[in-house]
Amino acid sequence: MQVRVRMADGSIEELRSLLSWLRDEPAVRRHGGLTVAPGDPEPGSMTTAFEVLVLALGPGLTAAQLVTSIIMWRSSRGPVRVIIERDDREAAIETDDAGEADAIAAKLEPS
């Protein structure tokens, strides 16, 4: 499964900080296939405004593990809203409570 991670406000600085954080996470480093990709074009524009992180999730890295890592990053950064997208689903991370990771990750699973 592949997911895309972006900042709700489009902050490139925050996205790069998260990228650095995730690169230091052992499970992401070993199993995540973390890359940076151009974001979607803005409406009415032919250019992309923001970058997104693209990760491969699988047996070595689950959505819940990724969400937990992002929550931990958020707790060190302040109130940053992070969006994880998978196909036609998305989950917002707006909490510093790692106990909510499973519920947030479940929003990415097929119905």
C-alpha positions as CSV (number, residue, x, y, z in Angstrom):
1,M,0.0,0.0,0.0
2,Q,1.3,3.4,-0.9
3,V,0.3,6.6,1.0
4,R,1.0,10.3,0.5
5,V,1.7,12.6,3.4
6,R,1.3,16.4,3.2
7,M,0.9,19.4,5.4
8,A,-2.6,20.9,5.4
9,D,-1.2,24.4,5.1
10,G,1.3,23.4,2.4
11,S,4.3,24.3,4.5
12,I,7.4,23.0,2.8
13,E,9.5,23.7,5.9
14,E,7.3,21.5,8.1
15,L,7.2,18.8,5.4
16,R,11.0,18.7,5.2
17,S,11.2,18.6,9.0
18,L,8.8,15.6,9.0
19,L,10.9,14.0,6.2
20,S,14.0,14.3,8.3
21,W,12.2,12.9,11.3
22,L,10.8,9.9,9.4
23,R,14.2,9.1,7.9
24,D,15.5,8.7,11.4
25,E,12.7,6.2,12.3
26,P,14.1,2.7,12.0
27,A,10.9,1.1,10.6
28,V,10.5,3.8,8.0
29,R,14.1,3.6,7.0
30,R,14.1,-0.1,6.6
31,H,10.6,-0.7,5.2
32,G,9.0,2.6,4.1
33,G,10.4,3.4,0.7
34,L,10.2,7.1,1.6
35,T,10.4,9.5,-1.3
36,V,9.4,13.1,-2.1
37,A,7.1,13.8,-5.0
38,P,5.5,16.9,-6.5
39,G,2.0,17.7,-5.1
40,D,-1.1,17.9,-7.1
41,P,-1.6,21.0,-9.3
42,E,-3.5,23.8,-7.8
43,P,-6.9,24.4,-9.3
44,G,-6.6,26.5,-12.5
45,S,-2.8,26.1,-12.6
46,M,-0.4,23.9,-14.5
47,T,2.2,24.0,-11.8
48,T,2.5,22.1,-8.5
49,A,2.7,24.2,-5.4
50,F,3.6,21.8,-2.8
51,E,5.6,18.6,-2.3
52,V,4.3,15.5,-0.7
53,L,6.0,12.5,1.0
54,V,5.3,9.1,-0.5
55,L,5.7,6.0,1.5
56,A,5.2,2.3,0.9
57,L,3.4,0.5,3.8
58,G,3.6,-3.2,4.2
59,P,4.6,-5.9,6.6
60,G,7.5,-4.0,8.1
61,L,5.7,-0.6,8.4
62,T,1.9,-0.3,9.1
63,A,-0.3,2.8,8.8
64,A,-0.6,2.8,12.6
65,Q,3.2,2.9,13.0
66,L,3.4,5.8,10.5
67,V,0.7,7.7,12.3
68,T,2.4,7.2,15.7
69,S,5.7,8.5,14.2
70,I,3.9,11.6,12.8
71,I,2.1,12.2,16.2
72,M,5.5,12.0,17.9
73,W,6.9,14.5,15.4
74,R,3.9,16.8,15.9
75,S,4.4,16.8,19.7
76,S,7.8,18.3,19.1
77,R,6.6,20.9,16.6
78,G,3.3,22.2,17.8
79,P,-0.1,22.3,16.2
80,V,0.6,21.2,12.7
81,R,-2.2,19.5,10.8
82,V,-0.8,16.5,8.7
83,I,-2.9,14.7,6.1
84,I,-2.3,11.1,5.0
85,E,-3.9,10.0,1.8
86,R,-4.5,6.6,0.3
87,D,-6.4,6.2,-2.9
88,D,-9.7,8.1,-2.3
89,R,-9.3,8.1,1.5
90,E,-7.6,10.5,3.8
91,A,-6.9,10.9,7.5
92,A,-6.0,14.1,9.3
93,I,-3.6,14.0,12.2
94,E,-4.4,16.8,14.6
95,T,-3.5,15.2,18.0
96,D,-0.5,14.6,20.2
97,D,-2.1,11.5,21.7
98,A,-0.4,8.4,20.3
99,G,-3.3,6.4,21.7
100,E,-5.4,7.7,18.8
101,A,-3.0,6.2,16.1
102,D,-5.0,3.1,15.4
103,A,-8.3,5.0,15.0
104,I,-6.6,7.5,12.6
105,A,-4.9,4.7,10.6
106,A,-8.3,2.8,10.3
107,K,-9.6,5.7,8.2
108,L,-7.1,4.7,5.5
109,E,-8.4,1.1,5.3
110,P,-10.9,0.1,2.6
111,S,-14.5,0.1,3.7
